[in-house]
């Protein structure tokens, strides 16, 4: 019995020593492989980056690490600022290197039939004639501005026109028609666009207020503009009949 116990103890010791020697050899091999290799800083994903994530927020999902240059992806991102204005075209998993090929223009993502709603925002739709939506050039993924003309009920102030929103993300555009009557009472149809956008809670309230006024045909007029990264939104001020030529 004692012989068996001693044999078992010896076997456990031998197994432990073997495991230690194996781990030491592997670590030594890794060190030898890395020895003399040029190291490069790369961004490694620490938390899965969801599809549609804006490039400006990627810094919250990655950390800087070093890898042997031969293991670095050819299109690895070296400057996070290069991702500004882009979105991830698919989920990027934890442990992956951050690669520029995984980010696209929001319009490209829109062409795939899906524009994710930014976190904390919600969607709302307004229907406008094509001529008020840049002739139909607005598509899912576009960023638009909203210009409103309104009267203040009960006040003698003249109607004023001014930008109400800038950089509003369009998530969907659908075409349709509306039936109206001309001056002679004859039916006619007009092409309409249903534009769905992503807004914050209070922005939705303002957007709906403008849309309600337009759809009643009184007080409020609504136009959308097509904006881009180079658009200069400065210099906006209310315009009325008395300030039109200023």
N, C-alpha and C positions, 0 to 999 in steps of 0.2 A: 504494500500500500504506500509506504513512504517513498519507494522507488518511483511509483507512478506520479505522486505529487511533485517530486523533485523534477521528473521529466517534463511535466506540464509547465512548471515554473520556468524551466530552461527554454522550453519552446516559446513561451510568451516573450521572454527576454530577447531571444534570437529574432523573433518577428518584429519587436519594437526597434531593435538595432538596425534591422534591414530596412524598415520604413524610414528611419532617420537618415540612413546612408543614401536611400533613393531620393528623398526630398533634397538633401544637400547636393546631390549630383545634378538634379534638375535645375536648382537655383544657380549652381555653378555654370551650367550650360547656358542658361539665360544670360548670365553676366558675361560669359565669354562671347556669346553672340552679339551682345550689345557693345562690347568693348571695341572702341575704335569707330563705332557707328556714329554718324552725325545725327543729333537729335533735333527735332523740329517741334515747335509749339502748335498744337491743334485744339480746336474746340470739340469737346466730347459731350454728347447729349446726356444729361443726368436724369431728365424726366421727359416722358414721351411728349413730343411736340405735335398737337392735333393738326389735322388737315385744315388749311385755311388760316393758320396762325400768321399774324402780321410780322414781317421781318423785324420791325422796331421792337417787338417784345421778346424776341428769341433769347436775348441775354439772360432772361429769367429761367431758361431751361438748360443752359449749358455751363461748362466750366473749362478753363484752359488747362491742358495737360501736355506732356511731351511724349513723342514717339520717335523711333528710328525713322529717318527720312524715307527709307525704302518702303515703310509700311503706311505712309501718308497718301491719302487719295489725291489724285491729280487735280481735282477741282475743290479741294478743301477750302473753307472760308477762312481767310486770314484777317479780315476786318468786318466786324458785324455791321458797320455803317453801310456796307455794300448791299445789305439786304433791305434797306429802306425802300418802301413802296412795293415790295414783293410779298407774296404769301406762300406758305408751304403747300405743295400740290398733293401731299399724302401724309399720313402719320409717319413721323420720324421717331424711331424707337430708341429707348435708353441704351447707351453703349455705342451708338453709331457716331461716326465722325460727321461733323457738320459740313455738308457739301452744297455748293451753289446750285448744282443741277436739280436740287430738290425744291427750289423756289422759283416761282413764276409770277408774271404780271397778273393781277386780279382778273383782267379781262380774259386771260387764257383759262383761268379756273372757271369763269363764267361760261366759256364756250363748252365746258364739260357738263354744263347744265346745273351747276350748284354754286351758289355764293353763300358761304356760311355767315350767319348773323354774329357780329362781334359780341363778346360776353357782356351782359348787362343791358343790352339793347333789345328792342322789339320792332316788329315789322308793321307797317301801315301803308295803305294804298290810296292813291289819288288818281282820278280819271281826268285827262285833259285832251284837248284836240292836238293833232300832230304838230301843228304850227307852233304850239306853246311848249313842245318838247323837242326843240332843236330839229324840227323836221323829221323826227323819228330816229335820230342818230343815237339817242340815249339807249343803252342796253344794260343787261345785268352785269355788274362789275364797274359801271361808270360811277363817277363822283359828280354830283350836281349841286348847283346853287338854286335857291328859290327866291324869286322876286315877287313882291306883293304890292298891289295898289289898294288902298283902303280909305274909307271915310270914317270919321269918328261920329257916331250917331249923336244928334243933339247939339253938335258943335258947329260953329261957322267956319272952322278950318277947311281949306280946300283938300281934295283927295291927295294923298302922298304915295309915292312909289319908292321902295327901298328894298335891299336885300334882307331877307329874314334868316337865311341859312347859307352855309358854305360847306363844301366837302362832305356832302351827304352820300352815303353808299347806297347804290341801287342794287337790290337783290333779285328783282324779277321785273320783266316788262311783257305785257300781253296786249295784243291788238284786238280791237273790237269796233263796232259802229253804233251810232246812236241815231234814232229817228227824230226829226224835227219838222217844222212847217216853215215854208218861206213866207214872204210878205203877202203872197196871194193865197196863202192857206194850203198850198200844195205840199205833200210830204216830200222830204228829202233826207238823205242820210249823210252823216259826217263820220270820217274815220277818227277813232279815239284811241288813246293809249292808256292802259292801266299801269301806273308806275308804282312799284312796291319798294319802299326804302327802309333802312334800319336807323332808328332814332332812340334817344333816351326818353325817359318818361315825360319830362316837361316839354321836350321838343315835339313829342307826339301831340300833346295838347295844343301847342301853337300851330303845328302842321294841320291838324283837323280843323282848328278855328278858321284858318285860311281856306281850306277846302270847302268847308260848310258855306262860307260866304260866296265862293265862286259858284258852287252848285245851285245856290239860291238865285244867282244872277244879279245880286245886289251887293253893294258895299266893297267886295273884295275881288281883285283880279289876280290871277296866279300865272307865272311863267317859270319854266325851269331853264337853267343854263348848263352847258356841259363844261366842267372844269377839268384841269389836269395838274400835274406836279409843278408846272411852270406858271400856273395862273396867279396873277397878282390881285389879291382881294382887297387891297388897300384903297383908300380914297372914297369909300362908300359914304353917301349922305342922302337924306330924304330929298326927293324931287317933287315939286308941285308946279302949278301954273305960274306962280310968282317967282320960282327959283329955276325954272327950266333953262334959261339962258345964262345962268351964272357959271 
